[in-house]
Amino acid sequence: MKNSLLSNINNPTDLRLLDKAQLPQVAQELRDFIIDIVAVKEGHLGASLGVIELTIALHYVFDTPNDLLIWDVGHQAYGHKILTGRRESFHTNRQLGGISGFPKRSESIYDAFGVGHSSTSISAALGMAISSNLKGDFKKQHIAVIGDASIASGMAFEGLNHAGVTDANLLVILNDNAIGIDPSVGALKQYLTAVKEGKNPRQNNMIKSLNFNYSGPIDGHNIFAVVKELKRLQKIKGPKFLHIITTKGKGLQQAEKDQVKYHAPGKFDAVTGEIYLKSEENLPPKYQDVFGYTVLDLARKNEKIIGITPAMPSGSSLKFMMDAFPKRAFDVGIAEQHAVTLAAGMATQGMIVYCNIYSTFLQRAYDQIIHDVALQNLPVIFCLDRAGLVGEDGATHHGVFDLAYLRCIPNMIIYAPNDEIALQNILYTAQLGLNHPIAIRYPRGRGVSANWQTQHHGKYEKIEIGKSICIKEGYKVAVLSNGTIGNNVSMAMSKIKHPENIAHYDFSFVKPLDEKALNTIFNEFTTIITIEDGVVKGGFGSAILEFASENNYTSKVMVLGIPDEFIEHGTVAELQQYCKIDVKSLELLFSSC
């Protein structure tokens, strides 16, 4: 058995001491190391396995951290983390108090830029390269590694467009594996496929037309070829572009075969690759599936219904409609701004558009929400999946800002269902015809009713816009909850000695607020508690405080939610406990009332 090389690599300087002939062994050991830990601890798998050779070659050739290396999105950076001093702590990846699942500047000097959302790498690296020129440092290298799905995003094109008219010492490496989380889509994907197959004449090369020194495509798993090409490019000044071909999940047969499932497979057998299946019998449905099945059912009955998602057909479950109605459901790639304005354009023509975007990604299309949808009062139906705390992906992915950033927009209706039944009912209500755009936010994970599919799916009730619901009467304190966090309130109340003290109201509508109910509540209760799984600055609780101030009410209002800080990674349960919105914290609070 060969002596371990990886165990002696504590930083890239150690790696550079090796003979080039030893690098394939390092690659195998690094792959095995990632597979062994992710099999037990979970995390993103396929993306990192696909860039093992590239990762080693980059740190072998370039003088990191003095040369600056940026991984777009960061799903693929596990090998990078292990080679840059985090091998011993890698088992804590994505766990509370452990290392982040994404590159993070505060974590390591080797993480040149914090990432998590796609398509930022080229702009960031260009900014660094221009800065180096201004400081008179013309030797420093600036490398952006970006995937074929991410480079199709508008922001990546903006970066390329600017870089091509500079003399910045920038190297863009296109990691082309034809897949993001779901398979890549669009005309650019078709172009890249033609290049790989040798069907595109070199004189038609669009990257060269942008004034980049283009090379490739080369085999990204041939570590000697990658090292050789990087050394050549190292000596060339100005903007450069290297096109490499890789296989997502490389080295684990099942991950290569089913790249969507093995993007983040959960626990699996490190030897066979077999995923340990969790029994889903008698479990409530995932909220994404409630969306997917409900919109499909509604689309069967209403031919004006359209579905749109930016690169998340599986994650949003819009895939159900895409399979059944391919001409009415669209994956537009990583292009949130385009998705929103495309929906607006369709709405002007009388289409009923469900635009499904993860809460954290809708942030990328803020101007389009205001300028193209709300200003024109177009009834686009925004479905914000992964709202609230999402868990191990951490600060880059928590969907906790939507209530605050949407609430200030005129014409916008904002609704957060208390459970999956309310979700299907608001999806039904929205397609009956609204006079305004609506944002429907719901969390990652499962609902509360195990028999939803048999007893509730397809049985719709119209929801009255702006109406709250009294879930439980009480006489001392009123708790006003928004969304599924209300289930924590109900569970906490079931555990206290004097539940009769606490009244509980479901304010699913943050906008418009049920002012009639609020007037009654403020006249009856001297203490009011609001709770949300969004930020407390500017969210639902702030709306209640504004109402109280405008109407000169003097009741004490306690606002619970996400504190004014970026919440790190951990399980949803751990993070709710940290924010004091978990069942136990609420039980203690209610018991003291």
C-alpha positions in Angstrom: 0.0 0.0 0.0 1.3 3.5 -0.9 2.2 5.9 1.9 -0.4 8.5 2.4 0.5 11.8 0.7 -2.6 13.8 1.7 -1.9 13.3 5.5 1.3 15.3 5.0 -0.3 18.2 3.1 -1.2 20.9 5.5 -1.1 23.7 3.0 -0.4 24.3 -0.7 3.3 24.8 0.1 3.5 21.2 1.1 1.7 20.2 -2.1 4.3 22.1 -4.2 7.1 20.0 -2.7 5.8 16.9 -4.4 6.9 15.6 -7.7 4.4 16.1 -10.5 4.2 12.3 -10.9 2.7 12.0 -7.4 -0.2 14.2 -8.1 -2.6 11.5 -9.3 -2.1 9.7 -6.0 -3.0 12.9 -4.2 -6.1 13.1 -6.4 -7.2 9.6 -5.5 -6.6 10.2 -1.7 -8.4 13.5 -1.8 -11.4 11.9 -3.6 -11.5 9.1 -1.1 -11.2 11.5 1.9 -14.2 13.6 0.7 -16.3 10.5 -0.1 -15.6 9.0 3.3 -16.6 12.1 5.3 -19.5 13.3 3.2 -21.0 9.7 3.3 -21.3 10.1 7.1 -21.6 13.9 7.7 -23.6 14.8 4.5 -23.0 17.8 2.3 -22.4 18.7 -1.4 -20.6 15.8 -3.1 -20.7 15.7 -6.9 -19.4 19.2 -7.6 -16.2 18.7 -5.5 -15.5 15.3 -6.9 -15.6 16.8 -10.4 -12.8 19.3 -9.8 -10.3 17.3 -7.8 -7.6 17.4 -10.5 -8.2 21.1 -11.2 -8.0 21.9 -7.5 -4.7 20.2 -7.0 -3.3 21.7 -10.2 -4.3 25.3 -9.2 -2.6 25.1 -5.9 0.4 23.3 -7.4 1.0 25.9 -10.1 -0.1 29.1 -8.5 1.3 30.8 -5.4 -1.9 30.8 -3.3 -2.8 32.6 -1.1 -0.7 35.4 -2.7 -2.3 34.5 -6.0 -6.1 34.9 -5.5 -8.4 32.0 -6.3 -12.2 32.3 -6.3 -14.6 29.4 -6.6 -17.9 30.5 -8.1 -20.9 29.3 -5.9 -18.5 27.2 -3.8 -20.2 23.8 -3.9 -17.0 22.5 -5.5 -14.5 23.8 -2.9 -14.2 20.9 -0.5 -10.9 19.8 -2.0 -9.7 23.4 -1.8 -10.6 23.5 1.9 -8.8 20.2 2.6 -5.6 21.3 0.9 -5.6 24.7 2.6 -5.3 23.8 6.3 -8.8 22.4 7.0 -8.2 18.7 6.6 -8.4 18.0 10.3 -11.6 20.1 10.8 -13.3 19.0 7.6 -15.5 16.5 9.5 -17.2 19.6 11.1 -18.2 20.9 7.6 -21.7 22.6 7.7 -22.2 21.7 11.4 -23.0 24.3 14.1 -19.6 25.8 15.1 -17.8 24.0 12.4 -16.3 25.1 9.1 -18.6 26.5 6.4 -19.8 24.5 3.4 -18.7 27.4 1.2 -15.5 29.5 0.9 -15.5 32.3 3.5 -13.0 35.1 3.9 -13.1 35.1 7.7 -12.4 31.3 7.8 -9.1 31.2 5.8 -6.6 33.5 4.0 -7.0 31.0 1.1 -10.7 31.9 0.7 -10.2 35.1 -1.4 -13.9 35.8 -1.6 -17.0 34.7 0.1 -19.4 32.8 -2.2 -22.7 30.9 -2.1 -24.8 32.5 -4.8 -23.6 31.9 -8.4 -21.9 34.0 -11.0 -20.0 36.4 -8.8 -16.5 35.1 -9.3 -15.6 36.9 -12.6 -16.6 40.3 -11.3 -14.9 39.8 -8.0 -11.7 38.5 -9.5 -11.7 41.3 -12.0 -12.0 43.8 -9.2 -9.0 42.3 -7.5 -7.0 42.2 -10.7 -7.7 45.9 -11.5 -6.8 46.8 -7.9 -3.5 44.9 -8.3 -2.7 46.9 -11.4 -3.4 50.1 -9.6 -1.1 49.2 -6.8 1.7 48.3 -9.4 1.6 44.6 -8.8 1.6 43.1 -12.3 2.7 39.6 -11.3 -0.2 38.6 -9.0 -2.6 36.1 -10.6 -6.3 36.3 -10.2 -8.3 33.1 -11.0 -12.1 32.6 -11.2 -13.4 29.0 -11.5 -16.9 29.1 -12.9 -19.3 26.4 -14.1 -21.2 26.2 -17.3 -24.5 26.8 -15.5 -23.2 29.8 -13.6 -21.5 31.5 -16.6 -24.9 31.6 -18.4 -26.1 34.1 -15.7 -26.2 37.8 -16.7 -23.7 38.9 -14.0 -21.1 36.6 -15.4 -21.6 38.1 -18.9 -21.3 41.5 -17.4 -17.9 40.6 -15.9 -16.7 39.1 -19.1 -17.8 42.1 -21.1 -15.8 44.4 -18.8 -12.7 42.2 -18.5 -12.3 42.0 -22.2 -11.5 45.8 -22.5 -9.0 45.7 -19.6 -5.4 44.6 -19.3 -6.2 42.9 -16.0 -4.3 39.8 -15.1 -7.4 37.6 -15.0 -7.8 33.9 -15.7 -11.3 32.6 -16.0 -11.6 28.8 -15.9 -14.8 27.3 -17.3 -15.5 24.1 -15.5 -17.8 22.6 -18.1 -19.7 19.5 -16.9 -23.1 20.4 -18.5 -24.9 20.5 -15.1 -25.5 22.8 -12.2 -27.8 21.2 -9.7 -30.1 20.3 -12.5 -28.8 19.9 -16.1 -27.7 23.2 -17.7 -30.1 24.7 -20.2 -30.1 27.4 -22.9 -28.4 28.4 -26.1 -25.0 28.9 -24.4 -25.1 25.2 -23.2 -25.8 24.2 -26.8 -22.8 26.4 -28.0 -20.5 24.8 -25.4 -21.7 21.3 -26.4 -20.8 22.2 -30.0 -17.3 23.4 -29.0 -16.7 20.1 -27.0 -17.8 18.0 -30.0 -15.6 20.0 -32.4 -18.6 21.2 -34.4 -17.9 24.9 -33.8 -15.3 26.6 -36.0 -12.6 28.2 -33.9 -13.0 31.5 -35.8 -16.6 31.7 -34.3 -15.4 31.4 -30.8 -17.5 33.9 -28.7 -14.9 34.1 -25.9 -12.1 35.1 -28.3 -14.5 37.7 -29.7 -14.6 39.3 -26.2 -10.8 39.7 -26.3 -9.9 36.8 -24.1 -6.9 34.6 -24.8 -8.9 31.4 -25.2 -7.5 27.8 -24.8 -9.2 24.5 -24.6 -11.3 22.5 -24.3 -9.0 20.2 -22.4 -9.7 17.1 -20.2 -10.0 18.4 -16.7 -9.3 15.0 -15.2 -5.9 14.7 -16.9 -3.9 16.4 -14.2 -0.7 16.6 -16.2 -2.5 18.4 -19.1 -4.1 20.8 -16.6 -0.8 21.6 -14.9 0.9 22.1 -18.2 -1.7 24.5 -19.5 -1.9 26.5 -16.2 1.9 26.9 -16.3 1.6 28.2 -19.9 -1.2 30.6 -19.0 0.7 31.8 -16.0 3.1 33.6 -18.2 0.5 35.3 -20.4 -0.7 38.8 -19.4 -4.2 40.1 -19.7 -7.5 38.3 -19.7 -7.3 34.6 -20.3 -10.0 31.9 -20.6 -9.4 28.2 -20.1 -12.2 25.7 -21.0 -11.9 22.4 -19.2 -14.2 19.4 -19.5 -15.1 17.5 -16.3 -17.6 15.0 -15.0 -19.6 15.9 -12.0 -19.3 13.2 -9.4 -16.1 11.8 -10.9 -14.7 8.8 -9.1 -18.0 7.5 -7.6 -19.9 5.6 -10.2 -23.4 6.3 -8.8 -22.6 10.0 -8.5 -21.5 10.1 -12.2 -24.6 8.2 -13.2 -27.1 10.2 -11.2 -25.6 13.7 -11.0 -28.8 15.4 -9.8 -29.3 13.1 -6.8 -25.7 13.1 -5.8 -25.3 16.8 -5.8 -26.1 16.6 -2.1 -27.1 13.0 -1.5 -27.4 12.8 2.3 -25.8 9.8 4.0 -24.6 7.0 1.7 -22.3 4.0 1.7 -18.8 5.3 1.0 -17.8 2.0 -0.7 -20.9 1.2 -2.9 -22.2 4.8 -3.2 -25.7 3.5 -2.2 -27.8 6.2 -0.6 -29.3 5.3 2.7 -33.0 5.8 2.1 -35.1 7.4 4.8 -38.6 6.0 5.1 -41.1 8.5 4.0 -44.1 6.5 5.0 -46.6 8.4 7.1 -44.5 11.6 6.8 -46.1 15.0 5.9 -45.3 16.2 2.4 -42.4 18.5 1.6 -43.7 22.0 1.0 -41.9 22.0 -2.4 -44.0 19.0 -3.4 -47.2 20.6 -2.2 -46.4 23.5 -4.6 -45.4 21.2 -7.4 -48.4 18.9 -7.3 -50.9 21.7 -6.7 -49.7 23.9 -9.6 -49.7 20.8 -11.8 -53.3 20.1 -10.8 -54.3 23.7 -11.3 -52.6 23.8 -14.7 -54.6 20.8 -15.9 -57.7 22.8 -15.3 -56.5 26.3 -16.4 -54.5 26.5 -19.6 -53.4 30.1 -18.8 -51.2 28.8 -16.0 -47.4 29.1 -16.6 -44.6 28.0 -14.4 -41.1 29.5 -14.3 -38.0 28.6 -12.2 -34.4 29.8 -12.5 -32.4 26.5 -12.5 -34.3 24.8 -9.7 -36.8 22.5 -11.4 -36.1 19.6 -9.0 -35.6 21.7 -5.9 -38.8 23.6 -6.4 -40.7 20.6 -7.8 -41.8 22.6 -10.8 -40.4 19.6 -12.6 -43.8 17.9 -12.2 -45.4 20.5 -14.4 -42.4 20.7 -16.8 -42.8 17.0 -17.5 -46.5 17.2 -18.1 -46.6 20.6 -19.9 -43.2 21.3 -21.3 -44.5 24.2 -23.4 -45.9 26.0 -20.3 -43.2 25.4 -17.7 -39.7 26.9 -18.1 -36.3 26.4 -16.5 -34.6 29.7 -17.6 -31.2 28.8 -16.0 -29.5 30.8 -13.3 -31.2 34.1 -14.3 -33.4 35.4 -11.6 -33.7 38.9 -13.1 -34.8 37.4 -16.4 -37.2 35.0 -14.7 -39.0 37.9 -13.0 -39.3 40.1 -16.0 -40.2 37.2 -18.2 -43.1 36.5 -15.8 -44.1 40.2 -16.0 -44.2 40.1 -19.8 -46.4 37.0 -19.7 -48.7 38.6 -17.1 -49.3 41.5 -19.5 -50.7 39.0 -21.9 -53.2 37.6 -19.5 -51.1 34.5 -18.4 -51.2 33.4 -14.8 -47.6 33.0 -13.9 -46.2 31.1 -10.9 -42.6 32.3 -10.6 -40.9 29.9 -8.2 -37.6 31.3 -6.8 -35.9 30.4 -3.6 -36.2 33.3 -1.1 -32.5 33.8 -0.9 -32.2 34.0 -4.7 -35.1 36.4 -5.2 -32.8 39.0 -3.6 -30.9 38.9 -6.9 -33.9 40.3 -8.8 -35.0 43.1 -6.5 -35.2 45.9 -9.1 -37.2 43.7 -11.4 -39.8 43.0 -8.6 -40.2 46.7 -8.1 -39.8 48.2 -11.6 -41.2 45.5 -13.8 -43.9 43.9 -11.6 -45.1 46.0 -8.7 -44.9 49.4 -10.4 -47.0 48.1 -13.2 -49.2 46.2 -10.7 -48.9 42.9 -12.7 -50.4 39.9 -10.8 -47.3 37.7 -10.9 -47.5 34.9 -8.3 -44.1 34.7 -6.6 -43.5 31.4 -4.8 -40.6 31.8 -2.4 -39.3 28.3 -1.5 -36.7 27.8 1.2 -38.0 30.9 3.2 -36.8 31.2 6.7 -33.8 29.4 8.2 -32.6 26.7 5.9 -30.0 25.0 8.0 -26.6 23.8 7.0 -26.1 26.0 3.9 -25.8 28.9 6.3 -25.7 32.6 5.9 -25.6 32.7 2.1 -28.8 30.7 1.8 -31.1 31.6 4.7 -34.3 33.0 3.3 -34.9 35.5 6.2 -34.9 38.8 4.5 -38.0 38.5 2.2 -40.6 39.8 4.5 -38.6 42.9 5.1 -37.5 43.6 1.5 -40.9 42.9 0.0 -43.1 44.6 2.7 -42.0 48.1 1.6 -43.0 47.6 -2.0 -46.4 49.1 -3.0 -49.0 46.8 -4.5 -47.4 43.7 -3.1 -49.5 41.1 -1.3 -47.4 39.0 1.1 -48.6 35.6 2.5 -46.9 32.9 4.5 -49.1 29.8 5.0 -49.3 28.2 8.4 -49.3 24.7 6.9 -49.4 22.8 3.6 -53.2 23.1 3.4 -53.0 26.8 3.5 -50.3 26.7 0.9 -52.4 24.8 -1.6 -55.4 27.1 -0.9 -53.4 30.3 -1.5 -52.0 28.8 -4.7 -55.6 28.0 -5.8 -56.8 31.5 -4.7 -54.1 33.3 -6.6 -55.1 31.8 -10.0 -58.7 32.8 -9.5 -57.6 36.4 -10.2 -55.8 39.0 -8.1 -55.5 42.7 -8.6 -51.9 42.8 -7.4 -48.7 40.7 -7.4 -48.4 38.2 -4.5 -45.4 36.7 -2.8 -46.1 33.3 -1.1 -43.3 32.2 1.2 -42.9 28.7 2.6 -40.0 26.8 4.2 -37.6 24.1 3.3 -38.8 20.8 4.7 -42.1 19.1 5.6 -45.6 20.2 6.6 -47.6 18.9 9.4 -50.3 16.6 7.8 -49.3 13.1 6.9 -52.5 12.5 5.0 -52.4 15.6 2.8 -52.2 13.7 -0.4 -55.3 11.6 0.2 -57.5 14.0 2.1 -56.6 17.5 1.0 -54.9 17.6 -2.4 -57.3 18.9 -5.0 -59.8 20.1 -2.4 -59.4 23.8 -2.5 -60.9 26.6 -0.5 -60.7 30.3 -1.5 -58.7 32.4 1.0 -59.9 35.9 1.9 -57.1 38.3 1.2 -55.8 40.1 4.3 -57.7 38.0 6.8 -56.2 36.6 10.0 -57.4 33.6 11.9 -57.8 33.1 15.7 -56.3 29.7 16.3 -56.8 29.8 20.1 -58.6 32.1 22.5 -56.9 33.5 25.6 -57.2 36.4 28.0 -53.8 37.6 29.1 -51.3 37.6 26.2 -51.9 37.6 22.4 -49.3 35.8 20.3 -49.4 36.8 16.6 -47.5 34.4 14.3 -46.7 34.5 10.6 -46.2 31.4 8.6 -45.2 27.9 9.7 -43.3 29.1 12.8 -46.9 29.3 14.2 -46.7 25.5 14.6 -43.9 26.0 17.2 -46.3 28.4 19.0 -49.0 25.8 19.1 -46.7 23.0 20.3 -45.3 25.3 23.0 -48.8 26.2 24.2 -49.7 22.6 24.5 -46.9 22.1 27.1 -47.6 25.0 29.5 -49.6 24.8 32.7 -52.0 27.7 31.9 -52.6 27.7 28.2 -55.8 29.7 28.8 -53.5 32.7 29.4 -52.4 32.8 25.8 -54.3 33.7 22.7 -52.9 32.7 19.3 -53.6 34.4 16.0 -52.3 33.3 12.6 -51.4 36.5 10.6 -50.5 34.8 7.4 -50.9 38.0 5.5 -48.1 40.5 6.3 -49.5 42.7 3.6 -52.3 43.7 3.7 -52.6 43.4 7.5 -55.9 42.5 9.1 -56.4 45.9 10.8 -59.8 45.1 12.0 -58.5 42.1 14.0 -55.5 44.2 15.2 -57.8 46.9 16.6 -59.6 44.2 18.6 -56.4 42.6 19.8 -54.8 45.9 20.9 -58.0 46.9 22.7 -58.2 43.5 24.5 -54.5 42.7 25.3 -51.8 44.8 27.1 -49.1 42.4 26.0 -48.6 41.2 22.5 -45.9 38.9 21.1 -45.1 38.6 17.4 -43.1 35.7 16.0 -41.7 35.2 12.5 -38.9 33.2 10.9 -37.6 36.3 9.2 -35.5 39.2 10.4 -36.9 41.3 13.2 -35.7 44.6 11.5 -38.4 45.5 9.0 -40.4 42.3 9.0 -43.8 41.2 10.4 -43.2 42.4 13.9 -42.1 45.8 12.6 -45.4 46.0 10.7 -47.3 45.4 13.9 -45.3 48.1 15.7 -46.0 50.5 12.9 -49.7 49.8 13.2 -49.6 50.3 17.0 -47.7 53.6 16.6 -50.0 54.9 13.9 -53.1 54.1 16.0 -51.6 55.3 19.3 -51.8 52.0 21.1 -49.7 51.5 24.2 -49.7 47.7 24.6 -46.3 46.2 25.1 -45.1 44.5 21.9 -42.4 41.9 22.0 -40.9 41.0 18.6 -39.4 37.5 18.1 -37.6 36.4 15.0 -34.2 36.4 13.4 -31.8 38.9 15.2 -30.0 41.6 13.4 -27.0 39.5 12.4 -26.1 36.9 9.8 -27.0 33.5 11.1 -24.3 30.9 10.5 -24.8 27.2 9.6 -26.3 24.4 11.7 -29.5 22.4 11.8 -32.8 24.3 11.6 -33.6 23.1 15.1 -30.2 24.4 16.4 -30.6 27.7 14.7 -34.2 28.2 15.9 -32.9 27.6 19.4 -30.2 30.2 18.9 -32.9 32.7 17.7 -35.1 31.7 20.6 -38.0 30.8 18.3 -37.9 27.0 19.0 -40.6 25.2 20.9 -38.6 25.0 24.2 -37.8 28.7 24.2 -41.4 29.6 23.5 -42.6 27.3 26.2 -40.4 29.0 28.8 -41.5 32.4 27.5 -45.2 31.5 27.6 -44.9 29.9 31.1 -43.6 33.2 32.4 -46.6 35.2 31.0 
